[in-house]
Amino acid sequence: MKLLLWALVVLAILWLLRGKKSAGSPAAAGSAPDKGMETMIQCAQCGVYLPASESIVTSSGSVYCSEEHRLRNAS
Ligand SMILES: [Zn+2]
């Protein structure tokens, strides 16, 4: 009979640990959207949105999606 109680206690502990793990996974998954949180900027020529790391920024501060659009807007 005592063995059954211990089995229940162990099961309860395992269940609680699982609950904590599942509660922690959203925090781990929360780091994934951070990658998508990269600043999105708009091309001054065509208006398309693109990550800041892929953009072309001129010395005057204008932002373009491609070298082609930078040249097109400059002329
Ligand atoms: Zn563009």
N, CA, C, O and the ligand as a Tripos MOL2 file, in Angstrom:
@<TRIPOS>MOLECULE
protein
  301   299    76     0     0
PROTEIN
NO_CHARGES

@<TRIPOS>ATOM
      1 N           0.8380   -1.2140    0.0000 N.3       1 MET1
      2 CA          0.0000    0.0000    0.0000 C.3       1 MET1
      3 C           0.8710    1.2630    0.0000 C.2       1 MET1
      4 O           0.5990    2.2270   -0.7150 O.2       1 MET1
      5 N           1.9340    1.2270    0.8300 N.am      2 LYS2
      6 CA          2.8370    2.3930    0.8520 C.3       2 LYS2
      7 C           3.5090    2.5920   -0.5110 C.2       2 LYS2
      8 O           3.7490    3.7120   -0.9630 O.2       2 LYS2
      9 N           3.7970    1.4530   -1.1350 N.am      3 LEU3
     10 CA          4.4550    1.5100   -2.4490 C.3       3 LEU3
     11 C           3.5750    2.2580   -3.4530 C.2       3 LEU3
     12 O           4.0650    3.0170   -4.2890 O.2       3 LEU3
     13 N           2.2700    2.0240   -3.3490 N.am      4 LEU4
     14 CA          1.3350    2.6920   -4.2540 C.3       4 LEU4
     15 C           1.3700    4.2060   -4.0340 C.2       4 LEU4
     16 O           1.3470    4.9940   -4.9800 O.2       4 LEU4
     17 N           1.4260    4.5850   -2.7450 N.am      5 LEU5
     18 CA          1.4640    6.0160   -2.4350 C.3       5 LEU5
     19 C           2.7220    6.6630   -3.0090 C.2       5 LEU5
     20 O           2.6710    7.7490   -3.5860 O.2       5 LEU5
     21 N           3.8570    5.9710   -2.8380 N.am      6 TRP6
     22 CA          5.1080    6.4940   -3.3690 C.3       6 TRP6
     23 C           5.0580    6.6090   -4.8870 C.2       6 TRP6
     24 O           5.5610    7.5630   -5.4800 O.2       6 TRP6
     25 N           4.4360    5.6050   -5.4920 N.am      7 ALA7
     26 CA          4.3010    5.6290   -6.9470 C.3       7 ALA7
     27 C           3.4950    6.8510   -7.3770 C.2       7 ALA7
     28 O           3.8040    7.5060   -8.3730 O.2       7 ALA7
     29 N           2.4520    7.1390   -6.5970 N.am      8 LEU8
     30 CA          1.6330    8.3080   -6.9180 C.3       8 LEU8
     31 C           2.4340    9.6020   -6.7370 C.2       8 LEU8
     32 O           2.3220   10.5350   -7.5330 O.2       8 LEU8
     33 N           3.2520    9.6360   -5.6600 N.am      9 VAL9
     34 CA          4.0710   10.8340   -5.3960 C.3       9 VAL9
     35 C           5.0650   11.0480   -6.5310 C.2       9 VAL9
     36 O           5.2470   12.1640   -7.0190 O.2       9 VAL9
     37 N           5.7050    9.9510   -6.9410 N.am     10 VAL10
     38 CA          6.6890   10.0490   -8.0330 C.3      10 VAL10
     39 C           6.0030   10.5160   -9.3120 C.2      10 VAL10
     40 O           6.5240   11.3590  -10.0420 O.2      10 VAL10
     41 N           4.8250    9.9510   -9.5680 N.am     11 LEU11
     42 CA          4.0780   10.3520  -10.7650 C.3      11 LEU11
     43 C           3.7030   11.8360  -10.7040 C.2      11 LEU11
     44 O           3.7650   12.5490  -11.7060 O.2      11 LEU11
     45 N           3.3120   12.2850   -9.5010 N.am     12 ALA12
     46 CA          2.9400   13.6900   -9.3280 C.3      12 ALA12
     47 C           4.1360   14.6020   -9.5810 C.2      12 ALA12
     48 O           4.0100   15.6580  -10.2010 O.2      12 ALA12
     49 N           5.3040   14.1720   -9.0860 N.am     13 ILE13
     50 CA          6.5190   14.9800   -9.2850 C.3      13 ILE13
     51 C           6.8750   15.0450  -10.7710 C.2      13 ILE13
     52 O           7.2080   16.1020  -11.3060 O.2      13 ILE13
     53 N           6.7920   13.8730  -11.4210 N.am     14 LEU14
     54 CA          7.0910   13.8340  -12.8560 C.3      14 LEU14
     55 C           6.1240   14.7270  -13.6310 C.2      14 LEU14
     56 O           6.5040   15.4110  -14.5810 O.2      14 LEU14
     57 N           4.8610   14.6990  -13.1980 N.am     15 TRP15
     58 CA          3.8410   15.4960  -13.8800 C.3      15 TRP15
     59 C           4.1280   16.9820  -13.7160 C.2      15 TRP15
     60 O           3.9740   17.7780  -14.6420 O.2      15 TRP15
     61 N           4.5620   17.3330  -12.4700 N.am     16 LEU16
     62 CA          4.8780   18.7450  -12.2090 C.3      16 LEU16
     63 C           6.0880   19.1830  -13.0240 C.2      16 LEU16
     64 O           6.1200   20.2870  -13.5680 O.2      16 LEU16
     65 N           7.0960   18.2900  -13.1000 N.am     17 LEU17
     66 CA          8.2970   18.6250  -13.8720 C.3      17 LEU17
     67 C           7.9530   18.8180  -15.3460 C.2      17 LEU17
     68 O           8.4820   19.7060  -16.0150 O.2      17 LEU17
     69 N           7.0560   17.9650  -15.8320 N.am     18 ARG18
     70 CA          6.6380   18.1040  -17.2370 C.3      18 ARG18
     71 C           5.9200   19.4260  -17.4490 C.2      18 ARG18
     72 O           6.0950   20.0980  -18.4660 O.2      18 ARG18
     73 N           5.1060   19.7820  -16.4580 N.am     19 GLY19
     74 CA          4.3650   21.0430  -16.5440 C.3      19 GLY19
     75 C           5.3080   22.2280  -16.5990 C.2      19 GLY19
     76 O           5.0850   23.1960  -17.3260 O.2      19 GLY19
     77 N           6.3960   22.1250  -15.7890 N.am     20 LYS20
     78 CA          7.3780   23.2170  -15.7970 C.3      20 LYS20
     79 C           8.0940   23.2890  -17.1280 C.2      20 LYS20
     80 O           8.3700   24.3700  -17.6490 O.2      20 LYS20
     81 N           8.3950   22.0920  -17.6800 N.am     21 LYS21
     82 CA          9.0990   22.0680  -18.9650 C.3      21 LYS21
     83 C           8.2580   22.7050  -20.0650 C.2      21 LYS21
     84 O           8.7460   23.5030  -20.8660 O.2      21 LYS21
     85 N           6.9600   22.3240  -20.0830 N.am     22 SER22
     86 CA          6.0920   22.8510  -21.1250 C.3      22 SER22
     87 C           5.8640   24.3440  -20.9250 C.2      22 SER22
     88 O           5.6150   25.0820  -21.8780 O.2      22 SER22
     89 N           5.9530   24.7790  -19.6590 N.am     23 ALA23
     90 CA          5.7830   26.2020  -19.3850 C.3      23 ALA23
     91 C           7.0330   26.9680  -19.8020 C.2      23 ALA23
     92 O           6.9860   28.1640  -20.0890 O.2      23 ALA23
     93 N           8.1600   26.2410  -19.8270 N.am     24 GLY24
     94 CA          9.4020   26.9130  -20.1790 C.3      24 GLY24
     95 C           9.6170   26.9610  -21.6760 C.2      24 GLY24
     96 O          10.3580   27.8120  -22.1690 O.2      24 GLY24
     97 N           8.9750   26.0550  -22.4110 N.am     25 SER25
     98 CA          9.2090   26.0080  -23.8470 C.3      25 SER25
     99 C           8.7440   27.2710  -24.5840 C.2      25 SER25
    100 O           9.4020   27.6770  -25.5410 O.2      25 SER25
    101 N           7.6360   27.9060  -24.1760 N.am     26 PRO26
    102 CA          7.2590   29.1480  -24.8520 C.3      26 PRO26
    103 C           8.3350   30.2240  -24.7260 C.2      26 PRO26
    104 O           8.5040   31.0560  -25.6180 O.2      26 PRO26
    105 N           9.0620   30.1960  -23.6010 N.am     27 ALA27
    106 CA         10.1450   31.1720  -23.4240 C.3      27 ALA27
    107 C          11.2830   30.8540  -24.3780 C.2      27 ALA27
    108 O          11.9260   31.7500  -24.9250 O.2      27 ALA27
    109 N          11.5220   29.5540  -24.5690 N.am     28 ALA28
    110 CA         12.5720   29.1540  -25.4970 C.3      28 ALA28
    111 C          12.1470   29.4820  -26.9200 C.2      28 ALA28
    112 O          12.9570   29.9150  -27.7400 O.2      28 ALA28
    113 N          10.8630   29.2710  -27.2040 N.am     29 ALA29
    114 CA         10.3470   29.5930  -28.5200 C.3      29 ALA29
    115 C          10.2960   31.1060  -28.7160 C.2      29 ALA29
    116 O          10.2860   31.6040  -29.8420 O.2      29 ALA29
    117 N          10.2650   31.8230  -27.5950 N.am     30 GLY30
    118 CA         10.2230   33.2850  -27.6730 C.3      30 GLY30
    119 C          11.4820   33.8610  -28.2810 C.2      30 GLY30
    120 O          11.4930   34.9900  -28.7720 O.2      30 GLY30
    121 N          12.5720   33.0530  -28.2420 N.am     31 SER31
    122 CA         13.8070   33.5640  -28.8170 C.3      31 SER31
    123 C          13.7490   33.4940  -30.3410 C.2      31 SER31
    124 O          14.4670   34.2190  -31.0300 O.2      31 SER31
    125 N          12.8950   32.6240  -30.8580 N.am     32 ALA32
    126 CA         12.7800   32.4940  -32.3080 C.3      32 ALA32
    127 C          12.2130   33.7560  -32.9630 C.2      32 ALA32
    128 O          12.7670   34.2280  -33.9550 O.2      32 ALA32
    129 N          11.1070   34.3170  -32.4240 N.am     33 PRO33
    130 CA         10.5920   35.5450  -33.0230 C.3      33 PRO33
    131 C          11.5880   36.6920  -32.9790 C.2      33 PRO33
    132 O          11.4720   37.6390  -33.7570 O.2      33 PRO33
    133 N          12.5770   36.6220  -32.0700 N.am     34 ASP34
    134 CA         13.5740   37.6880  -32.0160 C.3      34 ASP34
    135 C          14.3120   37.8160  -33.3450 C.2      34 ASP34
    136 O          14.6720   38.9130  -33.7740 O.2      34 ASP34
    137 N          14.5290   36.6660  -33.9850 N.am     35 LYS35
    138 CA         15.2070   36.7030  -35.2850 C.3      35 LYS35
    139 C          14.3350   37.4400  -36.2970 C.2      35 LYS35
    140 O          14.8410   38.1640  -37.1540 O.2      35 LYS35
    141 N          13.0110   37.2480  -36.1910 N.am     36 GLY36
    142 CA         12.0890   37.9070  -37.0920 C.3      36 GLY36
    143 C          11.8510   39.3580  -36.7120 C.2      36 GLY36
    144 O          11.2020   40.1080  -37.4410 O.2      36 GLY36
    145 N          12.3920   39.7440  -35.5470 N.am     37 MET37
    146 CA         12.1660   41.1060  -35.0850 C.3      37 MET37
    147 C          13.1610   42.0850  -35.6840 C.2      37 MET37
    148 O          13.2360   43.2410  -35.2680 O.2      37 MET37
    149 N          13.9220   41.6190  -36.6590 N.am     38 GLU38
    150 CA         14.8780   42.5110  -37.3160 C.3      38 GLU38
    151 C          14.1230   43.7020  -37.9080 C.2      38 GLU38
    152 O          13.0220   43.5530  -38.4380 O.2      38 GLU38
    153 N          14.7140   44.8470  -37.8100 N.am     39 THR39
    154 CA         14.0640   46.0570  -38.2750 C.3      39 THR39
    155 C          13.7420   45.9720  -39.7580 C.2      39 THR39
    156 O          14.6120   45.7000  -40.5840 O.2      39 THR39
    157 N          12.4780   46.2070  -40.0790 N.am     40 MET40
    158 CA         12.0570   46.1970  -41.4730 C.3      40 MET40
    159 C          11.9860   47.6490  -41.9510 C.2      40 MET40
    160 O          11.3940   48.5050  -41.2940 O.2      40 MET40
    161 N          12.5880   47.9040  -43.0830 N.am     41 ILE41
    162 CA         12.5710   49.2560  -43.6220 C.3      41 ILE41
    163 C          12.0020   49.2390  -45.0300 C.2      41 ILE41
    164 O          11.9360   48.1980  -45.6840 O.2      41 ILE41
    165 N          11.5950   50.4110  -45.4770 N.am     42 GLN42
    166 CA         10.8840   50.5040  -46.7450 C.3      42 GLN42
    167 C          11.7730   51.1180  -47.8200 C.2      42 GLN42
    168 O          12.4530   52.1190  -47.5890 O.2      42 GLN42
    169 N          11.7560   50.5110  -48.9760 N.am     43 CYS43
    170 CA         12.5100   51.0380  -50.1100 C.3      43 CYS43
    171 C          11.8910   52.3610  -50.5470 C.2      43 CYS43
    172 O          10.6760   52.4640  -50.7140 O.2      43 CYS43
    173 N          12.7400   53.3710  -50.7310 N.am     44 ALA44
    174 CA         12.2540   54.6960  -51.1000 C.3      44 ALA44
    175 C          11.7730   54.7250  -52.5570 C.2      44 ALA44
    176 O          11.0480   55.6330  -52.9640 O.2      44 ALA44
    177 N          12.1880   53.7190  -53.3300 N.am     45 GLN45
    178 CA         11.8170   53.6960  -54.7450 C.3      45 GLN45
    179 C          10.5280   52.9210  -55.0040 C.2      45 GLN45
    180 O           9.6040   53.4430  -55.6280 O.2      45 GLN45
    181 N          10.4630   51.6770  -54.5270 N.am     46 CYS46
    182 CA          9.3100   50.8300  -54.8450 C.3      46 CYS46
    183 C           8.4120   50.5940  -53.6350 C.2      46 CYS46
    184 O           7.3070   50.0720  -53.7830 O.2      46 CYS46
    185 N           8.8650   50.9690  -52.4420 N.am     47 GLY47
    186 CA          8.0260   50.8620  -51.2610 C.3      47 GLY47
    187 C           7.9880   49.4850  -50.6350 C.2      47 GLY47
    188 O           7.2120   49.2580  -49.7080 O.2      47 GLY47
    189 N           8.8060   48.5560  -51.1160 N.am     48 VAL48
    190 CA          8.8170   47.2070  -50.5670 C.3      48 VAL48
    191 C           9.5420   47.2270  -49.2150 C.2      48 VAL48
    192 O          10.4810   47.9940  -49.0030 O.2      48 VAL48
    193 N           9.0760   46.3580  -48.3100 N.am     49 TYR49
    194 CA          9.7200   46.2540  -47.0030 C.3      49 TYR49
    195 C          10.7750   45.1630  -47.0340 C.2      49 TYR49
    196 O          10.5480   44.0910  -47.5950 O.2      49 TYR49
    197 N          11.9100   45.4270  -46.4440 N.am     50 LEU50
    198 CA         12.9860   44.4530  -46.4070 C.3      50 LEU50
    199 C          13.7830   44.6090  -45.1140 C.2      50 LEU50
    200 O          13.7690   45.6730  -44.4940 O.2      50 LEU50
    201 N          14.4840   43.5380  -44.7070 N.am     51 PRO51
    202 CA         15.2870   43.6280  -43.4840 C.3      51 PRO51
    203 C          16.3700   44.6840  -43.6330 C.2      51 PRO51
    204 O          16.9270   44.8680  -44.7150 O.2      51 PRO51
    205 N          16.6610   45.3670  -42.5540 N.am     52 ALA52
    206 CA         17.6490   46.4450  -42.5890 C.3      52 ALA52
    207 C          19.0070   45.9370  -43.0530 C.2      52 ALA52
    208 O          19.7650   46.6670  -43.6920 O.2      52 ALA52
    209 N          19.3150   44.6680  -42.7260 N.am     53 SER53
    210 CA         20.6210   44.1190  -43.0880 C.3      53 SER53
    211 C          20.7510   43.9090  -44.5870 C.2      53 SER53
    212 O          21.8650   43.8040  -45.0990 O.2      53 SER53
    213 N          19.6190   43.8460  -45.3060 N.am     54 GLU54
    214 CA         19.6590   43.6090  -46.7540 C.3      54 GLU54
    215 C          19.4380   44.8960  -47.5460 C.2      54 GLU54
    216 O          19.3640   44.8800  -48.7750 O.2      54 GLU54
    217 N          19.3350   45.9870  -46.8350 N.am     55 SER55
    218 CA         19.0100   47.2350  -47.5080 C.3      55 SER55
    219 C          20.2660   47.9800  -47.9420 C.2      55 SER55
    220 O          21.3750   47.7020  -47.4850 O.2      55 SER55
    221 N          20.0540   48.9260  -48.8330 N.am     56 ILE56
    222 CA         21.1380   49.7970  -49.2770 C.3      56 ILE56
    223 C          20.8050   51.1940  -48.7870 C.2      56 ILE56
    224 O          19.7810   51.7650  -49.1620 O.2      56 ILE56
    225 N          21.6640   51.7370  -47.9560 N.am     57 VAL57
    226 CA         21.4250   53.0520  -47.3820 C.3      57 VAL57
    227 C          22.4140   54.0300  -47.9890 C.2      57 VAL57
    228 O          23.6230   53.7950  -47.9870 O.2      57 VAL57
    229 N          21.8890   55.1220  -48.5040 N.am     58 THR58
    230 CA         22.7600   56.1170  -49.1120 C.3      58 THR58
    231 C          23.2980   57.0570  -48.0480 C.2      58 THR58
    232 O          22.8440   57.0560  -46.9030 O.2      58 THR58
    233 N          24.2790   57.8630  -48.4520 N.am     59 SER59
    234 CA         24.8770   58.8080  -47.5070 C.3      59 SER59
    235 C          23.8620   59.8540  -47.0650 C.2      59 SER59
    236 O          24.0140   60.4690  -46.0100 O.2      59 SER59
    237 N          22.8190   60.0550  -47.8820 N.am     60 SER60
    238 CA         21.8010   61.0420  -47.5170 C.3      60 SER60
    239 C          20.7440   60.4390  -46.6010 C.2      60 SER60
    240 O          19.8610   61.1480  -46.1170 O.2      60 SER60
    241 N          20.8330   59.1220  -46.3580 N.am     61 GLY61
    242 CA         19.9000   58.4800  -45.4420 C.3      61 GLY61
    243 C          18.7420   57.7820  -46.1090 C.2      61 GLY61
    244 O          17.9160   57.1740  -45.4290 O.2      61 GLY61
    245 N          18.6580   57.8540  -47.4440 N.am     62 SER62
    246 CA         17.6000   57.1450  -48.1590 C.3      62 SER62
    247 C          17.8930   55.6480  -48.1630 C.2      62 SER62
    248 O          19.0480   55.2260  -48.2110 O.2      62 SER62
    249 N          16.8210   54.8520  -48.1110 N.am     63 VAL63
    250 CA         16.9790   53.4010  -48.0460 C.3      63 VAL63
    251 C          16.3530   52.7620  -49.2780 C.2      63 VAL63
    252 O          15.2410   53.1130  -49.6720 O.2      63 VAL63
    253 N          17.0760   51.8190  -49.8830 N.am     64 TYR64
    254 CA         16.5900   51.1420  -51.0810 C.3      64 TYR64
    255 C          16.7430   49.6330  -50.9370 C.2      64 TYR64
    256 O          17.5820   49.1480  -50.1780 O.2      64 TYR64
    257 N          15.9070   48.8910  -51.6880 N.am     65 CYS65
    258 CA         15.9390   47.4380  -51.6200 C.3      65 CYS65
    259 C          17.0620   46.8870  -52.4770 C.2      65 CYS65
    260 O          17.5350   45.7770  -52.2350 O.2      65 CYS65
    261 N          17.4920   47.6370  -53.4660 N.am     66 SER66
    262 CA         18.5260   47.1270  -54.3650 C.3      66 SER66
    263 C          19.3400   48.2900  -54.9270 C.2      66 SER66
    264 O          18.9360   49.4520  -54.8800 O.2      66 SER66
    265 N          20.4850   47.9290  -55.4510 N.am     67 GLU67
    266 CA         21.3540   48.9390  -56.0730 C.3      67 GLU67
    267 C          20.6450   49.5890  -57.2570 C.2      67 GLU67
    268 O          20.8080   50.7810  -57.5200 O.2      67 GLU67
    269 N          19.8540   48.7830  -57.9650 N.am     68 GLU68
    270 CA         19.1240   49.2840  -59.1290 C.3      68 GLU68
    271 C          18.1810   50.4220  -58.7230 C.2      68 GLU68
    272 O          18.1200   51.4570  -59.3860 O.2      68 GLU68
    273 N          17.4520   50.2140  -57.6300 N.am     69 HIS69
    274 CA         16.4950   51.2360  -57.2030 C.3      69 HIS69
    275 C          17.2010   52.4630  -56.6530 C.2      69 HIS69
    276 O          16.6970   53.5800  -56.7600 O.2      69 HIS69
    277 N          18.3710   52.2480  -56.0620 N.am     70 ARG70
    278 CA         19.1410   53.3850  -55.5660 C.3      70 ARG70
    279 C          19.5630   54.2740  -56.7450 C.2      70 ARG70
    280 O          19.4640   55.4990  -56.6910 O.2      70 ARG70
    281 N          20.0390   53.6110  -57.8150 N.am     71 LEU71
    282 CA         20.4760   54.3690  -58.9960 C.3      71 LEU71
    283 C          19.2870   55.0240  -59.6810 C.2      71 LEU71
    284 O          19.3880   56.1510  -60.1650 O.2      71 LEU71
    285 N          18.1510   54.3130  -59.7210 N.am     72 ARG72
    286 CA         16.9660   54.8270  -60.4010 C.3      72 ARG72
    287 C          16.4610   56.0940  -59.7060 C.2      72 ARG72
    288 O          16.0280   57.0440  -60.3590 O.2      72 ARG72
    289 N          16.5230   56.0930  -58.3820 N.am     73 ASN73
    290 CA         16.0240   57.2390  -57.6370 C.3      73 ASN73
    291 C          17.0210   58.3860  -57.6380 C.2      73 ASN73
    292 O          16.6470   59.5440  -57.4510 O.2      73 ASN73
    293 N          18.2890   58.0630  -57.8500 N.am     74 ALA74
    294 CA         19.3190   59.0910  -57.8480 C.3      74 ALA74
    295 C          19.2720   59.8950  -59.1400 C.2      74 ALA74
    296 O          19.5600   61.0910  -59.1450 O.2      74 ALA74
    297 N          18.9040   59.2290  -60.2430 N.am     75 SER75
    298 CA         18.9060   59.8990  -61.5300 C.3      75 SER75
    299 C          17.6450   60.7300  -61.7140 C.2      75 SER75
    300 O          17.4740   61.3700  -62.7510 O.2      75 SER75
    301 ZN         12.9480   49.0020  -54.2970 Zn       76 ZN76
@<TRIPOS>BOND
     1     1     2 1
     2     2     3 1
     3     3     4 2
     4     3     5 am
     5     5     6 1
     6     6     7 1
     7     7     8 2
     8     7     9 am
     9     9    10 1
    10    10    11 1
    11    11    12 2
    12    11    13 am
    13    13    14 1
    14    14    15 1
    15    15    16 2
    16    15    17 am
    17    17    18 1
    18    18    19 1
    19    19    20 2
    20    19    21 am
    21    21    22 1
    22    22    23 1
    23    23    24 2
    24    23    25 am
    25    25    26 1
    26    26    27 1
    27    27    28 2
    28    27    29 am
    29    29    30 1
    30    30    31 1
    31    31    32 2
    32    31    33 am
    33    33    34 1
    34    34    35 1
    35    35    36 2
    36    35    37 am
    37    37    38 1
    38    38    39 1
    39    39    40 2
    40    39    41 am
    41    41    42 1
    42    42    43 1
    43    43    44 2
    44    43    45 am
    45    45    46 1
    46    46    47 1
    47    47    48 2
    48    47    49 am
    49    49    50 1
    50    50    51 1
    51    51    52 2
    52    51    53 am
    53    53    54 1
    54    54    55 1
    55    55    56 2
    56    55    57 am
    57    57    58 1
    58    58    59 1
    59    59    60 2
    60    59    61 am
    61    61    62 1
    62    62    63 1
    63    63    64 2
    64    63    65 am
    65    65    66 1
    66    66    67 1
    67    67    68 2
    68    67    69 am
    69    69    70 1
    70    70    71 1
    71    71    72 2
    72    71    73 am
    73    73    74 1
    74    74    75 1
    75    75    76 2
    76    75    77 am
    77    77    78 1
    78    78    79 1
    79    79    80 2
    80    79    81 am
    81    81    82 1
    82    82    83 1
    83    83    84 2
    84    83    85 am
    85    85    86 1
    86    86    87 1
    87    87    88 2
    88    87    89 am
    89    89    90 1
    90    90    91 1
    91    91    92 2
    92    91    93 am
    93    93    94 1
    94    94    95 1
    95    95    96 2
    96    95    97 am
    97    97    98 1
    98    98    99 1
    99    99   100 2
   100    99   101 am
   101   101   102 1
   102   102   103 1
   103   103   104 2
   104   103   105 am
   105   105   106 1
   106   106   107 1
   107   107   108 2
   108   107   109 am
   109   109   110 1
   110   110   111 1
   111   111   112 2
   112   111   113 am
   113   113   114 1
   114   114   115 1
   115   115   116 2
   116   115   117 am
   117   117   118 1
   118   118   119 1
   119   119   120 2
   120   119   121 am
   121   121   122 1
   122   122   123 1
   123   123   124 2
   124   123   125 am
   125   125   126 1
   126   126   127 1
   127   127   128 2
   128   127   129 am
   129   129   130 1
   130   130   131 1
   131   131   132 2
   132   131   133 am
   133   133   134 1
   134   134   135 1
   135   135   136 2
   136   135   137 am
   137   137   138 1
   138   138   139 1
   139   139   140 2
   140   139   141 am
   141   141   142 1
   142   142   143 1
   143   143   144 2
   144   143   145 am
   145   145   146 1
   146   146   147 1
   147   147   148 2
   148   147   149 am
   149   149   150 1
   150   150   151 1
   151   151   152 2
   152   151   153 am
   153   153   154 1
   154   154   155 1
   155   155   156 2
   156   155   157 am
   157   157   158 1
   158   158   159 1
   159   159   160 2
   160   159   161 am
   161   161   162 1
   162   162   163 1
   163   163   164 2
   164   163   165 am
   165   165   166 1
   166   166   167 1
   167   167   168 2
   168   167   169 am
   169   169   170 1
   170   170   171 1
   171   171   172 2
   172   171   173 am
   173   173   174 1
   174   174   175 1
   175   175   176 2
   176   175   177 am
   177   177   178 1
   178   178   179 1
   179   179   180 2
   180   179   181 am
   181   181   182 1
   182   182   183 1
   183   183   184 2
   184   183   185 am
   185   185   186 1
   186   186   187 1
   187   187   188 2
   188   187   189 am
   189   189   190 1
   190   190   191 1
   191   191   192 2
   192   191   193 am
   193   193   194 1
   194   194   195 1
   195   195   196 2
   196   195   197 am
   197   197   198 1
   198   198   199 1
   199   199   200 2
   200   199   201 am
   201   201   202 1
   202   202   203 1
   203   203   204 2
   204   203   205 am
   205   205   206 1
   206   206   207 1
   207   207   208 2
   208   207   209 am
   209   209   210 1
   210   210   211 1
   211   211   212 2
   212   211   213 am
   213   213   214 1
   214   214   215 1
   215   215   216 2
   216   215   217 am
   217   217   218 1
   218   218   219 1
   219   219   220 2
   220   219   221 am
   221   221   222 1
   222   222   223 1
   223   223   224 2
   224   223   225 am
   225   225   226 1
   226   226   227 1
   227   227   228 2
   228   227   229 am
   229   229   230 1
   230   230   231 1
   231   231   232 2
   232   231   233 am
   233   233   234 1
   234   234   235 1
   235   235   236 2
   236   235   237 am
   237   237   238 1
   238   238   239 1
   239   239   240 2
   240   239   241 am
   241   241   242 1
   242   242   243 1
   243   243   244 2
   244   243   245 am
   245   245   246 1
   246   246   247 1
   247   247   248 2
   248   247   249 am
   249   249   250 1
   250   250   251 1
   251   251   252 2
   252   251   253 am
   253   253   254 1
   254   254   255 1
   255   255   256 2
   256   255   257 am
   257   257   258 1
   258   258   259 1
   259   259   260 2
   260   259   261 am
   261   261   262 1
   262   262   263 1
   263   263   264 2
   264   263   265 am
   265   265   266 1
   266   266   267 1
   267   267   268 2
   268   267   269 am
   269   269   270 1
   270   270   271 1
   271   271   272 2
   272   271   273 am
   273   273   274 1
   274   274   275 1
   275   275   276 2
   276   275   277 am
   277   277   278 1
   278   278   279 1
   279   279   280 2
   280   279   281 am
   281   281   282 1
   282   282   283 1
   283   283   284 2
   284   283   285 am
   285   285   286 1
   286   286   287 1
   287   287   288 2
   288   287   289 am
   289   289   290 1
   290   290   291 1
   291   291   292 2
   292   291   293 am
   293   293   294 1
   294   294   295 1
   295   295   296 2
   296   295   297 am
   297   297   298 1
   298   298   299 1
   299   299   300 2
@<TRIPOS>SUBSTRUCTURE
     1 MET1         2 RESIDUE 1 A MET
     2 LYS2         6 RESIDUE 1 A LYS
     3 LEU3        10 RESIDUE 1 A LEU
     4 LEU4        14 RESIDUE 1 A LEU
     5 LEU5        18 RESIDUE 1 A LEU
     6 TRP6        22 RESIDUE 1 A TRP
     7 ALA7        26 RESIDUE 1 A ALA
     8 LEU8        30 RESIDUE 1 A LEU
     9 VAL9        34 RESIDUE 1 A VAL
    10 VAL10       38 RESIDUE 1 A VAL
    11 LEU11       42 RESIDUE 1 A LEU
    12 ALA12       46 RESIDUE 1 A ALA
    13 ILE13       50 RESIDUE 1 A ILE
    14 LEU14       54 RESIDUE 1 A LEU
    15 TRP15       58 RESIDUE 1 A TRP
    16 LEU16       62 RESIDUE 1 A LEU
    17 LEU17       66 RESIDUE 1 A LEU
    18 ARG18       70 RESIDUE 1 A ARG
    19 GLY19       74 RESIDUE 1 A GLY
    20 LYS20       78 RESIDUE 1 A LYS
    21 LYS21       82 RESIDUE 1 A LYS
    22 SER22       86 RESIDUE 1 A SER
    23 ALA23       90 RESIDUE 1 A ALA
    24 GLY24       94 RESIDUE 1 A GLY
    25 SER25       98 RESIDUE 1 A SER
    26 PRO26      102 RESIDUE 1 A PRO
    27 ALA27      106 RESIDUE 1 A ALA
    28 ALA28      110 RESIDUE 1 A ALA
    29 ALA29      114 RESIDUE 1 A ALA
    30 GLY30      118 RESIDUE 1 A GLY
    31 SER31      122 RESIDUE 1 A SER
    32 ALA32      126 RESIDUE 1 A ALA
    33 PRO33      130 RESIDUE 1 A PRO
    34 ASP34      134 RESIDUE 1 A ASP
    35 LYS35      138 RESIDUE 1 A LYS
    36 GLY36      142 RESIDUE 1 A GLY
    37 MET37      146 RESIDUE 1 A MET
    38 GLU38      150 RESIDUE 1 A GLU
    39 THR39      154 RESIDUE 1 A THR
    40 MET40      158 RESIDUE 1 A MET
    41 ILE41      162 RESIDUE 1 A ILE
    42 GLN42      166 RESIDUE 1 A GLN
    43 CYS43      170 RESIDUE 1 A CYS
    44 ALA44      174 RESIDUE 1 A ALA
    45 GLN45      178 RESIDUE 1 A GLN
    46 CYS46      182 RESIDUE 1 A CYS
    47 GLY47      186 RESIDUE 1 A GLY
    48 VAL48      190 RESIDUE 1 A VAL
    49 TYR49      194 RESIDUE 1 A TYR
    50 LEU50      198 RESIDUE 1 A LEU
    51 PRO51      202 RESIDUE 1 A PRO
    52 ALA52      206 RESIDUE 1 A ALA
    53 SER53      210 RESIDUE 1 A SER
    54 GLU54      214 RESIDUE 1 A GLU
    55 SER55      218 RESIDUE 1 A SER
    56 ILE56      222 RESIDUE 1 A ILE
    57 VAL57      226 RESIDUE 1 A VAL
    58 THR58      230 RESIDUE 1 A THR
    59 SER59      234 RESIDUE 1 A SER
    60 SER60      238 RESIDUE 1 A SER
    61 GLY61      242 RESIDUE 1 A GLY
    62 SER62      246 RESIDUE 1 A SER
    63 VAL63      250 RESIDUE 1 A VAL
    64 TYR64      254 RESIDUE 1 A TYR
    65 CYS65      258 RESIDUE 1 A CYS
    66 SER66      262 RESIDUE 1 A SER
    67 GLU67      266 RESIDUE 1 A GLU
    68 GLU68      270 RESIDUE 1 A GLU
    69 HIS69      274 RESIDUE 1 A HIS
    70 ARG70      278 RESIDUE 1 A ARG
    71 LEU71      282 RESIDUE 1 A LEU
    72 ARG72      286 RESIDUE 1 A ARG
    73 ASN73      290 RESIDUE 1 A ASN
    74 ALA74      294 RESIDUE 1 A ALA
    75 SER75      298 RESIDUE 1 A SER
    76 ZN76       301 GROUP 0 **** ****
